[in-house]
Amino acid sequence: MKSDKMINLFAMISVHIQVTFGLVMLFLGEKNLFHEGWTKDPVSRFFVMEHLTMMILAMVLITIGRRKAENKETPAAKHKAILIWYSITLIVILAAIPWPGLRNVGAGWY
C-alpha cells in the first residue's frame, strides 16, 4: 500500500536527517570533542567513536532494510522485512544513546 510505503520512507528520511544534524553538531557544535588526547577522555571517545559509528550503522541498516523490503513480492514479505530491519536499527539506536546513569560519559539529557 502507498501509505505503508510513505511511513517507511518517512522513518528512513527521519533517521538520515537526525544523523546529518548529529554530524553537523559534532563538527561545528560548541563542544570541541577533537582535542589532544580525546581517546583518553571517556566523553569525547564515546561521542566521536562509539555514538557516531553506531548512528551511521543505524542509518545504513534502515536504508538496506527499506531497499530489501521494496524488492519483496507480497505485502506480508515486505512488512516482515521492514519489521526485522527496522527493529535491528532501533536496537542499534537505543544502544548508542548516552542514557543517564547507564554510561559513565558525564552526559545528561541536555
C-alpha positions in Angstrom: 0.0 0.0 0.0 1.1 3.5 -0.6 0.5 4.6 3.0 2.9 1.8 4.2 5.5 2.9 1.7 5.2 6.5 2.8 5.5 5.6 6.5 8.6 3.5 5.8 10.1 6.3 3.7 9.4 8.9 6.5 11.1 6.7 9.0 14.2 6.3 6.8 14.4 10.0 6.0 14.0 10.9 9.7 17.0 8.8 10.6 19.0 10.3 7.8 18.2 13.8 8.9 18.9 13.1 12.5 22.4 11.6 11.6 23.1 14.6 9.4 22.2 17.0 12.2 24.4 14.9 14.6 27.4 15.2 12.2 26.9 18.9 11.9 26.7 19.2 15.7 29.8 17.1 16.1 32.0 19.1 13.8 30.5 22.6 14.2 29.0 22.4 17.7 30.1 24.4 20.8 31.8 21.4 22.4 35.1 20.7 20.8 35.4 16.9 21.1 38.5 16.7 18.9 41.3 17.7 21.2 44.7 16.2 22.1 44.1 13.0 24.0 40.4 12.7 23.0 40.8 8.9 23.1 41.6 9.0 26.8 38.6 11.2 27.6 35.6 9.0 28.0 33.0 11.6 26.9 34.9 12.5 23.8 35.7 8.9 22.9 32.1 7.9 23.4 30.7 10.6 21.1 33.4 10.6 18.5 33.8 6.9 18.2 31.0 4.8 19.7 28.0 7.0 19.2 29.0 8.2 15.7 29.8 4.7 14.5 26.5 3.2 15.8 24.4 6.0 14.4 26.0 5.7 11.0 25.4 2.0 11.2 21.8 2.6 12.0 21.4 4.8 9.0 22.9 2.2 6.8 20.7 -0.6 8.3 17.5 1.3 7.8 18.4 2.1 4.2 19.3 -1.6 3.5 16.0 -2.7 5.2 13.9 -0.4 3.1 15.6 -1.5 -0.1 15.2 -5.2 0.8 11.5 -4.6 1.5 10.9 -2.9 -1.8 12.3 -6.0 -3.6 9.8 -8.4 -1.9 6.8 -9.5 -3.9 4.0 -9.8 -1.4 2.9 -7.2 1.2 3.4 -9.7 4.0 7.0 -10.3 2.9 7.6 -6.5 2.7 6.2 -6.0 6.2 8.3 -8.8 7.6 11.5 -7.4 6.1 10.6 -3.9 7.4 9.9 -5.3 10.9 13.2 -7.2 11.0 15.5 -4.4 9.6 13.8 -1.5 11.4 13.9 -3.4 14.7 17.6 -4.1 14.4 18.0 -0.4 13.6 16.0 0.6 16.7 18.2 -1.6 18.9 21.3 0.0 17.5 19.9 3.5 18.1 18.9 2.7 21.6 22.3 1.2 22.4 24.0 4.3 21.1 22.1 6.7 23.3 24.1 8.0 26.3 21.4 7.1 28.9 21.9 9.0 32.2 23.2 6.6 34.8 24.0 3.8 32.4 27.1 5.2 30.8 29.9 6.9 32.6 30.3 9.6 29.9 29.1 12.5 32.0 26.2 13.3 29.7 22.8 14.1 30.9 19.7 14.6 28.8 20.8 18.1 27.6 
